[in-house]
């Protein structure tokens, strides 16, 4: 089974350090975020230079994130915790499609809006249209459920993906959002492992440690095997034994941010092999 070093696991890393850290720790690919890619381009990085670094270390780009508010009207999100966030941003989508063209990125993430407005039929149409725009670029769209968005759980996300009925549309399941949400094992199994085109693994305490669940999601995650999540059972459902599709290791952690990139990448991956020997 291949592994992806998610962008958020080594947030402070430069591009060469990120790629080198992934290779040294034994990952097959890295993930990128749209803002990070834009920053690289502003620094003067060309696609040829990026490709040379990737080729030197035998690493690919396995995922790109995130298309926020795909089902909303394009425009400012007006979310205090995320200043400057734009929903259904055509410029973000253009970057995602360009990365697919330039680097053969296979998967991109989409999430709902940071409110409780029911997604409804509009979300189905929007997801289908997004998948249709991505298809000519060889890109699949993975819809991620996040407890504090209008697509809060696996059942809601699976309903949208199924109703959209696009071959390049699937689900993204993040163990943090599953265990910190309603952790509905029945719905997880009902969705079927084949529907999870992206799987993101991390660990943590089941009960929030502070009153700020959103802040914990981007700062207090733990490396797989270092928390309370039942990751063995989780992986049995979403990546059964013998499934060769990649697992993305996504550990948003201020503790990892303080480590050298290679050490953070290695620590994040260290517990996964034991979890896979289930």
C-alpha positions as CSV (number, residue, x, y, z in Angstrom):
1,X,0.0,0.0,0.0
2,X,1.3,3.4,-0.9
3,X,1.4,6.4,1.4
4,X,1.1,10.2,0.9
5,X,2.7,12.8,3.1
6,X,-0.2,15.2,3.4
7,X,0.6,18.9,3.1
8,X,-0.6,19.6,6.7
9,X,1.8,17.2,8.3
10,X,4.9,19.3,7.5
11,X,3.4,22.7,7.1
12,X,6.5,24.8,7.6
13,X,8.6,22.8,5.1
14,X,10.1,24.2,2.0
15,X,9.4,22.3,-1.2
16,X,12.8,20.5,-1.4
17,X,12.7,19.7,2.3
18,X,9.1,18.4,1.9
19,X,10.0,16.1,-1.0
20,X,13.3,14.9,0.6
21,X,11.5,14.2,3.9
22,X,8.9,12.2,2.2
23,X,11.5,10.1,0.4
24,X,13.6,9.6,3.5
25,X,10.6,8.4,5.6
26,X,9.3,6.0,2.9
27,X,6.3,7.8,1.4
28,X,5.4,7.5,-2.2
29,X,3.9,10.9,-2.8
30,X,3.3,14.3,-1.2
31,X,0.1,16.4,-1.0
32,X,-0.1,20.1,-1.8
33,X,-2.5,22.8,-0.8
34,X,-3.5,25.6,-3.2
35,X,-2.1,28.4,-1.1
36,X,1.2,26.6,-0.7
37,X,1.5,26.1,-4.4
38,X,0.7,29.7,-5.0
39,X,3.4,30.7,-2.6
40,X,5.9,28.5,-4.4
41,X,5.1,30.2,-7.7
42,X,5.4,33.6,-6.1
43,X,8.9,32.6,-4.9
44,X,9.8,31.9,-8.5
45,X,9.5,28.1,-8.6
46,X,8.7,26.9,-12.1
47,X,7.0,23.6,-12.9
48,X,10.2,22.3,-14.5
49,X,12.1,23.0,-11.3
50,X,9.4,21.3,-9.1
51,X,9.4,18.3,-11.4
52,X,13.2,18.0,-11.2
53,X,13.1,17.9,-7.4
54,X,10.2,15.3,-7.5
55,X,12.1,13.2,-10.0
56,X,15.3,13.3,-8.1
57,X,13.7,11.7,-5.1
58,X,11.2,9.5,-6.9
59,X,8.2,11.2,-5.4
60,X,4.9,12.2,-7.0
61,X,2.1,14.6,-6.1
62,X,-0.7,12.4,-4.9
63,X,-3.4,15.0,-3.9
64,X,-4.3,18.7,-3.8
65,X,-6.6,20.5,-1.4
66,X,-9.1,22.2,-1.0
67,X,-12.0,23.5,-3.1
68,X,-14.1,25.1,-0.3
69,X,-17.8,25.7,-0.6
70,X,-18.1,23.9,-3.9
71,X,-21.9,24.1,-3.6
72,X,-22.2,27.8,-2.7
73,X,-22.4,30.9,-4.9
74,X,-18.8,32.0,-5.7
75,X,-17.7,34.7,-3.4
76,X,-16.4,35.6,0.1
77,X,-17.3,33.0,2.7
78,X,-17.4,35.6,5.6
79,X,-16.2,33.0,8.1
80,X,-14.4,34.9,11.0
81,X,-12.1,31.9,11.7
82,X,-11.0,31.9,8.0
83,X,-10.4,35.4,6.8
84,X,-10.2,35.8,3.1
85,X,-11.7,32.4,2.4
86,X,-13.7,32.3,-0.9
87,X,-16.3,29.7,-1.7
88,X,-16.4,28.0,-5.1
89,X,-13.4,30.1,-6.1
90,X,-12.8,29.7,-9.8
91,X,-9.2,30.6,-9.3
92,X,-8.7,27.8,-6.8
93,X,-10.3,25.4,-9.2
94,X,-8.1,26.6,-12.1
95,X,-5.0,25.9,-9.9
96,X,-6.3,22.4,-9.1
97,X,-6.9,21.6,-12.7
98,X,-3.5,22.9,-13.7
99,X,-1.7,20.8,-11.1
100,X,-3.6,17.8,-12.6
101,X,-2.4,18.7,-16.0
102,X,1.2,19.5,-15.1
103,X,1.9,16.7,-12.5
104,X,-0.8,14.1,-13.1
105,X,-2.3,14.7,-9.6
106,X,-5.0,12.1,-9.3
107,X,-7.2,13.5,-6.5
108,X,-8.6,16.8,-5.3
109,X,-10.6,17.5,-2.2
110,X,-13.9,19.4,-2.0
111,X,-15.7,20.4,1.2
112,X,-19.0,22.1,1.9
113,X,-19.7,25.4,3.6
114,X,-19.1,26.4,7.2
115,X,-22.7,26.6,8.3
116,X,-25.7,24.3,8.8
117,X,-27.6,25.1,5.7
118,X,-28.8,21.7,4.3
119,X,-26.9,21.0,1.1
120,X,-29.9,19.5,-0.8
121,X,-30.2,19.1,-4.6
122,X,-28.0,22.1,-5.3
123,X,-25.0,20.3,-3.8
124,X,-25.7,17.3,-6.0
125,X,-25.7,19.4,-9.2
126,X,-22.7,21.4,-8.1
127,X,-20.7,18.2,-7.3
128,X,-21.6,16.6,-10.6
129,X,-20.6,19.7,-12.5
130,X,-17.3,19.9,-10.6
131,X,-16.6,16.3,-11.5
132,X,-17.4,17.0,-15.1
133,X,-15.0,19.9,-15.3
134,X,-12.3,17.8,-13.7
135,X,-12.7,14.7,-15.8
136,X,-10.9,15.9,-18.9
137,X,-7.9,16.5,-16.7
138,X,-7.8,13.0,-15.4
139,X,-8.8,14.2,-12.0
140,X,-11.1,12.7,-9.4
141,X,-13.0,14.8,-6.9
142,X,-13.2,13.5,-3.3
143,X,-16.0,15.0,-1.2
144,X,-14.9,15.3,2.4
145,X,-17.4,15.5,5.3
146,X,-16.4,17.8,8.2
147,X,-18.6,17.9,11.3
148,X,-18.8,21.7,11.4
149,X,-19.8,22.2,7.8
150,X,-23.1,21.6,6.0
151,X,-21.9,18.2,5.0
152,X,-21.1,17.0,8.5
153,X,-21.1,13.2,8.2
154,X,-20.4,10.2,5.9
155,X,-24.1,9.6,5.2
156,X,-24.7,13.1,3.9
157,X,-21.6,13.1,1.7
158,X,-22.3,9.6,0.4
159,X,-25.8,10.6,-0.6
160,X,-24.5,13.5,-2.6
161,X,-21.8,11.5,-4.4
162,X,-24.2,8.7,-5.2
163,X,-26.9,11.0,-6.5
164,X,-24.3,12.9,-8.7
165,X,-23.3,9.5,-10.2
166,X,-20.0,10.6,-11.7
167,X,-17.3,8.0,-12.2
168,X,-14.6,10.4,-11.1
169,X,-16.5,11.4,-7.9
170,X,-15.9,9.8,-4.6
171,X,-15.5,10.4,-0.9
172,X,-12.7,11.6,1.3
173,X,-12.7,10.3,4.8
174,X,-10.5,11.8,7.4
175,X,-10.2,9.8,10.6
176,X,-10.2,13.0,12.7
177,X,-13.6,14.1,11.3
178,X,-15.1,10.6,11.5
179,X,-14.1,10.0,15.2
180,X,-14.8,13.6,16.2
181,X,-18.1,13.6,14.5
182,X,-20.8,11.0,15.0
183,X,-18.6,8.0,14.2
184,X,-21.4,6.1,12.5
185,X,-19.8,2.8,11.7
186,X,-22.9,1.5,9.9
187,X,-22.9,4.4,7.5
188,X,-19.1,4.1,7.0
189,X,-19.5,0.5,6.0
190,X,-22.6,1.2,4.0
191,X,-20.7,3.6,1.8
192,X,-18.3,0.8,0.8
193,X,-14.5,0.9,0.7
194,X,-14.6,1.4,-3.1
195,X,-16.2,4.8,-2.6
196,X,-13.4,6.3,-0.5
197,X,-11.1,7.7,-3.1
198,X,-9.1,9.5,-0.5
199,X,-8.3,8.3,3.0
200,X,-6.6,10.6,5.5
201,X,-5.3,9.0,8.7
202,X,-4.3,10.6,12.0
203,X,-5.1,10.0,15.7
204,X,-6.2,11.8,18.7
205,X,-8.4,11.9,21.8
206,X,-12.0,11.0,21.1
207,X,-13.2,13.7,23.4
208,X,-12.2,17.3,22.7
209,X,-9.4,18.6,25.0
210,X,-10.5,22.2,24.8
211,X,-13.6,24.1,23.9
212,X,-12.4,25.0,20.4
213,X,-13.0,21.9,18.2
214,X,-12.0,23.7,15.0
215,X,-8.7,24.9,16.5
216,X,-7.9,21.3,17.7
217,X,-8.5,20.0,14.2
218,X,-5.6,22.1,12.9
219,X,-3.2,22.0,15.8
220,X,-3.7,19.0,18.2
221,X,-3.8,15.9,16.1
222,X,-1.6,13.0,17.0
223,X,0.4,10.5,14.9
224,X,-1.4,7.2,14.0
225,X,-1.2,4.9,16.9
226,X,-0.6,7.6,19.5
227,X,-4.2,8.4,20.4
228,X,-7.5,6.9,21.2
229,X,-9.1,6.4,17.7
230,X,-9.9,2.8,16.8
231,X,-7.8,3.0,13.6
232,X,-7.6,-0.7,13.1
233,X,-11.3,-1.0,12.7
234,X,-11.4,2.2,10.7
235,X,-8.8,0.9,8.2
236,X,-10.5,-2.4,8.0
237,X,-13.6,-0.6,6.6
238,X,-12.0,2.0,4.4
239,X,-8.9,0.3,3.2
240,X,-9.4,-3.5,3.6
241,X,-6.3,-5.8,3.5
242,X,-5.1,-6.1,0.0
243,X,-6.5,-2.7,-1.2
244,X,-3.5,-1.0,-2.9
245,X,-4.9,2.5,-3.0
246,X,-2.9,5.1,-1.1
247,X,-3.4,6.3,2.5
248,X,-2.6,10.0,3.2
249,X,-1.1,10.7,6.6
250,X,-2.4,14.0,7.7
251,X,-1.3,15.1,11.2
252,X,-2.0,18.8,11.8
253,X,0.1,19.3,14.9
254,X,1.9,22.3,16.4
255,X,4.3,19.7,18.0
256,X,5.2,18.4,14.6
257,X,5.6,21.9,13.3
258,X,8.5,22.4,15.6
259,X,10.4,19.4,14.3
260,X,12.7,19.2,11.3
261,X,10.7,18.1,8.3
262,X,12.3,14.7,8.1
263,X,11.7,13.9,11.7
264,X,8.0,15.1,11.5
265,X,7.4,13.0,8.4
266,X,9.0,9.9,9.9
267,X,7.1,10.3,13.2
268,X,3.8,10.6,11.4
269,X,4.3,7.4,9.5
270,X,6.0,5.3,12.2
271,X,2.8,3.8,13.7
272,X,1.0,3.0,10.4
273,X,2.7,-0.3,9.5
274,X,1.6,-1.8,12.9
275,X,-2.0,-0.7,12.3
276,X,-2.0,-2.3,8.9
277,X,-0.8,-5.6,10.3
278,X,-4.3,-6.2,11.5
